[in-house]
Amino acid sequence: MKIYFMGIGGTAMGNAALLARAAGHEVLGADTGVYPPMSTVLADAGIAIHEGYDPVRLEALNPELVVIGNALSRGNPEIEWLLDTRAIPFVSLPALLHDSVLSARRNIVVAGTHGKTTTTALTAFLLRENGRDPGYLIGGVPQDPPTGSHLGALTDPFVIEGDEYDSAFFDKRSKFIHYAPHIAVLNNLEFDHADIFRDLADVQRTFSHLTRIVPRNGWIVLNGDDADLTALGPFPWTKVLHVGVEDKNDVLIADFRESATSATFKLLWRGTLWAKVRWVQPGLFNARNAAMAAVAAGLALYPENPTKLDLSALARFRGVKRRQEMLVDTARLKVVEDFGHHPTALAETLQSMRNRFPDALLTAVFEPRSNTARTKVLQTGFTRALSQADEVFIGAVNRAEKLKEEERFDVEAVLGHLDLQGVEAQTADTNAGLLEKLLASLPAEGSQPQVVVFFTNGSFDGIIPKFVAAVKPLAGERT
């Protein structure tokens, strides 16, 4: 089948396109402003990406099916042509995945406000390292496993990132409702996506819907420390395992420590040691991701005794690109890129960097870009999170012209609050201007070492690779 993906540059859409290609379909697509790493992955796979949306071109390409990404809406010229003519069938991405892949598999669906991509990658990685051939679809570009998507063996589990965001402009259900979970991993729950959810109760409602389609012979793996998740229970129709740092949990994360080079922790299964872990991933949040992944993979392979799953491979796990990814690593300067776009994600990453590099100047560079981050909804939380840094640079609010002034993220107000807390904070009219200020502010050679963390769920107008290229010679690293 010839399948055309609208919005192919998104990580979920791009990896699904790769999955369709691996299944033998002819794949092509369109998007605007595709940037690495997804653009590189698709190009390496030989998938044609057309710039922009053109109904004349779409008609000439004549695919047999169009997959419409959830970032697209009415007014898009190709969508309007599809609706006017009904010339080509169209579906949402989640519906395509259910019908073509998931309906015949035992699926591990990884959900949560934070950590979905890393936990999905960890689950697939552990299954592979334990000798299985799972299928998986990861909403990012992992370093382990080596690809973001894989069909795997039909007899092995399929691991998929379960996003709570809506499926398409014509299907407002959360994506994960389509994913037929055998094991549902609920990692955490907070208010986010204010463009589609009214409040926290609305988010809880859609997570509750996910739990209700877990079969009685399946499992819910739940963060037992998260009060907003535990409030969803009990779940009498299926089995539940609780994971966390509090003693009440079935699986306990204990003795967490981190240093500049590694983190260590223990996993206890109902009071008995399962594994001692030493790895390079930062933060307690990643230890929790690992614990959730270990339980899910263990249940999938050994439901009577999940601790038979060997966790030694965690020491080799290299993570996911753009998730606390170290781009420059010298004694003088470290540069980290992170996909963080929620206050909790920023706070946890900054706390980890502070723990790892207590003597460094900690610099946070934040782009208010996501549909929620560029509004005032979580502005207080962002201010609190950014106050953990020594200095802060805030980029231009993405698509600011599309928001009313009273709804828009107020950069100047945040800068004022940070200044009152003794945090030096700056902004610029453009992200290019912010890059100039960043470079001008770098400490002189021989002064305090520095850790710079970029937070964005987009390209940040390309300033991150430009900053890295400019500072590598100054940091003593070869370009």
N, C-alpha and C positions, 0 to 999 in steps of 0.2 A: 504494500500500500504506500502511496505517496502522501506524506503527512507534512502539513505546513504549521509551524509554531509561531503564533503571534506573541511577541515579547520573549523571544528565545534567549535574550541576553541575561535574564534573571537566572540565579543559580539553580533554583528548583526547575524552571522551564528548560534551562540548558542541559542539566543532567538527565531530565526526562527525555529530551530529544536524543541524547546519547544512548539511553536505554532503548528507545524505539529503533534506533539505528542498529544496535546490537541484536535486536530481535528480527532483523532482516528487512525493515522498512526503509524506503527512500525518504530522507529527512531534509528539510530546508526550513527557513524561517525569516522573520523580519523583526527589527527593533530599531531603537534610536539610541545613539551614544553608547554603544557596547564598549566596555572597558575590561582590562584584565582583573582577575585571572580567567574569568569565564570566556572572554573573547579568544584567548590563547588556546584554551582547551577545545573549543568548538572548531577553531581553524585547524588545529592539529588533527582533528578527526575528519577533516575534509567536508564539514557541513557548511553549506552556503548560507551566508547571512546577508539579507538585503537591508539597506539603510532606509528607514522610514516606511510609511504605509501608503500603498498605491493600489487601488482597486483594479485599474487597468492591468497592471503587472500581475496581480493575484489571479485575475481571470485568465491571463495568458499562461501562467504557470500551471493552472488547472490541477490542483491537488485533489485527492479523493476525500480528504478530511482536514479540517482546520481546528487546531487547538488554541483556544483563546485564554491568554494569561489573565490573572485577576487584577493586574495593574491597568488593564485596558477597559474603556467604558464607551458608552454611547457618544457619538460625535466623531469617533475614529472612522476615517473614510472606508477602510476595509470592512469594519463591522457594519457600517450602514449599508454597504453594497451587499454583504452577506444577508442581511435582514430583508433588504428590498427584493433581491432576486431569488433567495433560497436555492442558489445554484450549487452550493457545496455544503454538505453537512458540517456542523460545528459542535464541539463539546468543550467542557472545562477540563483543565489538566487533571484534577482529582477523579473525575468521572472516567477519563481515559485510563488512568492508572488502575482504577478498580476493575474495569471491564477487561482490560488486556493483561493485567499482571496479578493483582491482589486477590481476586475472587477465588483463585485456585490455590492460594498459599496460606501458611500459618504465619501471620504477620506480627512483628514487634513494632508498635507505633509509639514513637517517642514524642511526648508533648511537654509543654511548659513555657512560661514566659521567657525564660533564659536557658541557655545551654543545650537547646535541641540539637543543633548541628554537631557539636562536639560529642554529645552523648550517643547520637546515632552513629557517628564515625567510630567511637569506642566500642559500641556493641558489635558492629560488623567486624571490626578489627579482632576482637576477642574470639568471635566465632571462627574466623579464618585461622587465627593462630592456634585454635584447638582442633584443627584438621577438617573443618567443614567448609562448604562452598555456599555461603548465604547470598541471597540477592540483597541489594540495598539501593536506596536513593537518598542522597545526602544533600541538603540545601546549602552547599558550600563546596570548596575545593580542598579536600583532605590531603594530608601527606601520608597518612595511614588510615584506611587502606589506600592503595595507590590511585584510585579513581573515585569519582563522585557517584558513580552508578554502575550496577552490575546485575545481570539477570540471575546468576547463580543456578544451583541445582533445584529442580522443582520439589525435591524431597527435603530441602533445608529451609530454614526460616527466611523470610524477607523482612529486612529492617528498613523502616521509612520514617523520615522526619515528619511529625504530625503537627502542622501549623494550624493555629486557631483562627487565622485570618480567613476571610470569605473565599469562596471557590471561583467565582466569576461575577461579572456584572448581572448575569441572569440567574445566578445561584448563590444566595447570600448565606448558605450554611457554611460552617467552618470546614476547611479542607479535610480535617481528620475524620469527619463523619463518614466520608467515603471509604476509609481505609481498612475496614473489616479487621479490627484488632483481635488477635488471640492473646497477646500480652500488651497491655497499655501501661506505658511508663509516664507517670505524672511527676515531673521534676520540681515544679514550683508554680505558683499562680499569683499574679499581681495584675493591677489594672494597667492596660496598655491598649493600643489601637483605638484611640478615642474617636476615630473617624467611623468606626463600625459598631463599637460597644458603648452603651450608655454609661455604665458604671461597673464596679467590681462584681456586683451580683449578676450582671449580664454576662460577664466573662465566666463566672462560676457556672452559670446555666449551661453554656456550651460545653464546658468540661464535663458537667454532669451527663449531658447527652452522650458524650464519648464513652463514659463508664457504663452506660446502659446497653451498649452493644458489645461488651466483652462477654463471651459465652461462659457458661457455668464450668466448663473444663479449661478455662483460661485463667489469667491472673491480672490483677492491678498491682503494679509496683509503685508505691506512693512515698513521697517525701513526708515522713512522719513528723518533721519539725515545722512544717508549714501549716499554720492554723487555717488559712484560707482553703487549703486542699482537704485537710482532715474534716472540715465542716461539710464537705460533700457527702461523707459516709454516714452510716455504714453501707456496705455493698453486699447484701445478703445473697445476691444471685451469682456471685463468683468468689474466687479466693483472692486475698489481699496480703501483701507483704509490705511492711513499713521500713524505711531506710532513713538513717540520720545520725546526728551526734548525740541525741538525747537517749537516756538509758531505756526508755519505753519501747524503742524500735526493735524490730526483729533482726535487722542488720545494722551494726553500729560502726560508725567511723570514729576511730579513737586515736589519740596521741598525734594529732596533726602538727607538723612542724615544717617550716620552709626556710631556705637560705638562698643565697645568690645563685646557687647552682642546681638546687634540687628541692623536692618536697618529699616528706615521708609521712606515712600513716598506716594504721592497722585496720583491717576489716574483721569484725567479729560476727559470726553467725550464731544467733541465740546464745551468746556468751562464750562460744568456742572460737578460737582463732582460726580464721579462714586464710588470711594472707597478710604478710608485711610488704608494703609497697614503697619503693623508692623510685621516683620518676622526675622528669624535668618540667612537667606542667605546673604553672603557678596557681596558688590560691586554694582555699578550702572549697570554693565553688567547683573547681575541677576535680578535687577528690570526691566530692558528692556525685559529679557526673560519672566518674569511674565506678563508684559503688552502685549507682543505678544501672549502669551498663552491665556490670558484672552479674547482678541479680537477674536481669532480664535474659542475658545470654545463658546463664546457668540454668534458669528455669526452662528455657527453650530446649536445651540438650539433656538436662538431668532433672526433671521435675520433682523426683523423689529426694534428691540430694544435690542442690545446685553448687555446693562447695567442691564437687568433683571438677568443676571448671578451673583450669590452670590459669592463674592471673599473672604469671611471671613475665608475660609479654608486655605488660604495662610499662615496664622499664624502658622499652624500645619505642613507645608511642610518641610520635613527633607532632601530633596535633593537626590543626586545620589552619589553612592560610587565612589571615586577617582575624584570627582569634588569638589575642595576646602574642602576635607574631613578632619576633625580634628581627628587625631589619638591619640594625647596626649594633654591634656588641663589642665595645672596647672598654678599657678601664676608664677612659675619659668621658665617653658618651655612649648611651644606649638609646636606641629609637625603637619604639614598639607601635605596631598598628593593631587596632582592635575594632571590631564591628559594633561595639557598644553604642546603643541608642536609647537606653532606659536608665534612669538614675541608679537603680540597684546594680546594674552591670558596670557602670562607671565606678561606683563606690567600691565594689568588690575588687575590681582590677587595680584601682589606685591603692587600696589597702594592701594588696599583695605586693605591689611594687615597693611600697614603703617598708614592708616587712623584709623584702629581699635586699633592698639597697638603702638602708636607713641613713647613710651619710650623704646621699646624693640629693641634688636639687631636683625636685619632682615637678615636671612641667606637664600640664594637661592641655591638649589642643582639641577642641570640641566643635563639630559641625552640627547645628540643629537642622536635621535633614528629614527624618522620618515624618510621616503624616501626623504623629503625636508630638514628637520632639520639637517641631517647628511652631507649636502652639504653646499657650500658657498652662495647659492642663497639668503638666508635670514640672513646671518651672521651679517651684520650691524644692522639689526633690533633686533636680539638677544642680541647683545652687548649693544644697547641702553636700552632694557628692563631690562637686568640684572644689569645695572648701578644703578637701583633704590634700590638695596639691599645694606646692609652694608658690607656683605662678600658673596663670591660666590665660589661654588665648582662645577666644570664641570667634568662629567663622561667621560668614554671612548666612542669614536665615534662608534656607533653600525655598525657592518659589514664594518669596515673601509677598510679592504683589498679588498673589491669589488669596491672601488672608486679610481680613479686616484688622485694622491696627489694634483694636481692643482684644483680639483673639491671638495675635502674633506673639511668639516668644520675644520677650523684652530684654534684649541683650544689655542695654544700658542699666536696667534695673538690677540684673544679675551682677554686672560689674560693680555696681554700687554696694550691694550686699557683700560681695567678696572683699572689697576694699575695707569695709568695716570690720571684717574678720582678719585683717592683716595679710590677705592674699593679693599679690600683685596681679592685676588682670587687665587685658587689653583686647581690642577688637579692631576690625578694619572694614571699610565699605565693601571690599571684595576679598575673596580668598587669595588672590594673587598679592594683594596688599598685606594680608596676614602673613604670607610666606616671607615677605621682606622684613616685617617686624620680628618674626621668629629668628631669622638669620642674624639680624642686627643685635638681638638680645643674648646670643650665645656667650657663655662665660669665657674669659680669656684663658689661654693655655696655662696650666699650672694651678688653676683655681678649683673650686669644688666640682666633683664629677656630677654629671647630669643624666637624668632619665626623662626622655620626652615620649609621651604616650598620645597618639592620635586616635580620636574616637569619631567614627562615622560609619553609617551603613550605606554609603555611596562612594563616589570617587573623590570627594573633597576638591573637585575641579583640578585634580592632578597634582596638587601641591605636595603630596606625601613623597612620591618618587623624586620630585625635584628637590625637596629638602634633603632626602637621603643622598642624592648625587652630590649636593653641595657640601654636606658635612663629612662625608667619608674621608676626604683628604685631610680635613681639619682634625678628625678623630684618630688619625693614624692608620686608617684602613684603606687598603687598595681598592680603587674603583674598578 
